[in-house]
């Protein structure tokens, strides 16, 4: 983040970090949901 912050303001770095966190959480939820569907195929 040190290198990115040289070119962007602190607010832009915070927004970027939050968006990346949101994308990572969405991917994690999708993987967990697929795992649950694999364990319990009757629920799908």
Secondary structure, DSSP 8 states (H G I E B T S, - for coil): -HHHHHHS-HHHHHHHHHHHHHHHHHHHHHHHHHHHHHH-GGG-
